[in-house]
Amino acid sequence: MFGGFTKDLGIDLGTANTLVYVKGRGIIVREPSVVALRTDTKTIEAVGESAKKMIGRTPGNIRAVRPMKDGVIADFDTTATMIRYFIRQAQKQRWLFPRHPNVMVCVPSGITAVEKRAVEDATKQAGAREAYTIEEPFAAAIGADLPVWEPTGSMVVDIGGGTTEVAVISLGGIVTSRSIRIAGDEMDEAIIQYIKRTYNLMIGERTAETLKIEIGSALNTEKADSLEIRGRDLVSGLPKTISVTSVEITESLSDTVSAIVEAVKVTLEKCPPELSADIMDRGIVLTGGGGLLRNLDRLLAKETGMPVMVAENPLDCVAIGTGRALENIHLFKNKSGSGSRYKG
Ligand SMILES: Nc1ncnc2c1ncn2[C@@H]1O[C@H](COP(=O)(O)OP(=O)(O)OP(=O)(O)O)[C@@H](O)[C@H]1O
């Protein structure tokens, strides 16, 4: 039944990271969604990990770009090149891998038909035989082992780099959902602005991300940590080192975190009562890298009155779910709303 799909790929084409999943092998590629372009020759200098290292460190003729922005394609050709690179990376790891595999790509649930079509077209242009799409929270729920095909309500909150997706799923479809373009990147930006305002210090996105991951939190806790960071003093123009506390980072993240909490509350309000009762029993599951923000589960539990837990491998759920959806394409194709198939 699954024969035609055993060598096909599931791609979590994220704003921050791209993961490629192959049945029986699991996740075989995991790299940042970054492309370094030469502006003079218009050629690709590097893709993935090596391109990410270039962010903020490139000479004038090289530009490191993230072709996906807010979870959708900001730069079509560069995205297609990036997908081609990831398909090749997967092919390199597997002998006899088809030159033109079928590819399932996840897309944010809030994107327009035109944006969805752009993802499908870019995937075809990158060499896929057929391109399928699956909505990200649906894939996240499959990857988090939630009973998506059962007549019971499951709620997933997937917090990635560009988008936060909140969805209530039952009987193989999304019953109600909300997608906001506020997630991990917005948290990094809030930290950059806070450090600039408070210390007149300019820091890069990598430093902001480190602060968020190392000492960031959704709630202030008893134990305050601190971290030394370096940036450029906006007054003297010289490099400077300062120490920042977790209390400050928590404060700088409060608006972004509130927007995520609000999205969850609004989705719960729109949820049919029977399904709310199921969610009350089973709890809300957090996936995506942003789900790892310290104490976000505690804050959400406090604000919603529901049990909240972080999925086992939050960064991998969408990729695993995307791949598993390919394995079960017979089920998937029969269900409208959570996926679509495209034949170019
Ligand atoms: N421990 C952590 N605490 C807080 N944030 C984290 C942690 N680990 C990773 N992140 C953040 O998670 C985000 C990346 O998550 P993920 O890989 O799920 O996103 P994505 O799938 O690339 O994005 P999107 O779903 O929006 O397309 C980044 O913003 C990263 O900084």
The ligand as an SDF file (V2000), in Angstrom:
LIG
                    3D

 31 33  0  0  0  0  0  0  0  0999 V2000
   15.6430   26.1970   23.9690 N   0  0  0  0  0  0  0  0  0  0  0  0
   14.9950   27.1210   23.2370 C   0  0  0  0  0  0  0  0  0  0  0  0
   14.3230   28.1290   23.8350 N   0  0  0  0  0  0  0  0  0  0  0  0
   13.6760   29.0730   23.1150 C   0  0  0  0  0  0  0  0  0  0  0  0
   13.6330   29.0900   21.7630 N   0  0  0  0  0  0  0  0  0  0  0  0
   14.2990   28.1150   21.1220 C   0  0  0  0  0  0  0  0  0  0  0  0
   15.0080   27.0770   21.7930 C   0  0  0  0  0  0  0  0  0  0  0  0
   15.5710   26.2510   20.8690 N   0  0  0  0  0  0  0  0  0  0  0  0
   15.2290   26.7500   19.6560 C   0  0  0  0  0  0  0  0  0  0  0  0
   14.4800   27.8650   19.7910 N   0  0  0  0  0  0  0  0  0  0  0  0
   13.9160   28.7320   18.7390 C   0  0  0  0  0  0  0  0  0  0  0  0
   13.0390   27.9820   17.9500 O   0  0  0  0  0  0  0  0  0  0  0  0
   12.9650   28.5760   16.6380 C   0  0  0  0  0  0  0  0  0  0  0  0
   13.1460   27.5170   15.5920 C   0  0  0  0  0  0  0  0  0  0  0  0
   12.1650   26.5450   15.7710 O   0  0  0  0  0  0  0  0  0  0  0  0
   11.7610   25.5660   14.5750 P   0  0  0  0  0  0  0  0  0  0  0  0
   12.9690   24.9020   14.0190 O   0  0  0  0  0  0  0  0  0  0  0  0
   10.6650   24.7020   15.0960 O   0  0  0  0  0  0  0  0  0  0  0  0
   11.1900   26.6430   13.5490 O   0  0  0  0  0  0  0  0  0  0  0  0
   10.9450   26.5460   11.9980 P   0  0  0  0  0  0  0  0  0  0  0  0
   10.1930   25.2780   11.7230 O   0  0  0  0  0  0  0  0  0  0  0  0
   12.2210   26.7220   11.2790 O   0  0  0  0  0  0  0  0  0  0  0  0
   10.0420   27.8510   11.7710 O   0  0  0  0  0  0  0  0  0  0  0  0
    8.5630   28.0040   11.1940 P   0  0  0  0  0  0  0  0  0  0  0  0
    7.7570   26.8810   11.7870 O   0  0  0  0  0  0  0  0  0  0  0  0
    8.1010   29.3290   11.6680 O   0  0  0  0  0  0  0  0  0  0  0  0
    8.7060   27.9540    9.7200 O   0  0  0  0  0  0  0  0  0  0  0  0
   14.0830   29.6100   16.5680 C   0  0  0  0  0  0  0  0  0  0  0  0
   13.5310   30.9010   16.7230 O   0  0  0  0  0  0  0  0  0  0  0  0
   14.9480   29.2260   17.7510 C   0  0  0  0  0  0  0  0  0  0  0  0
   15.6480   30.3540   18.2530 O   0  0  0  0  0  0  0  0  0  0  0  0
  1  2  1  0
  2  3  1  0
  2  7  2  0
  3  4  2  0
  4  5  1  0
  5  6  2  0
  6  7  1  0
  6 10  1  0
  7  8  1  0
  8  9  2  0
  9 10  1  0
 10 11  1  0
 11 12  1  0
 11 30  1  0
 12 13  1  0
 13 14  1  0
 13 28  1  0
 14 15  1  0
 15 16  1  0
 16 17  2  0
 16 18  1  0
 16 19  1  0
 19 20  1  0
 20 21  2  0
 20 22  1  0
 20 23  1  0
 23 24  1  0
 24 25  2  0
 24 26  1  0
 24 27  1  0
 28 29  1  0
 28 30  1  0
 30 31  1  0
M  END
$$$$
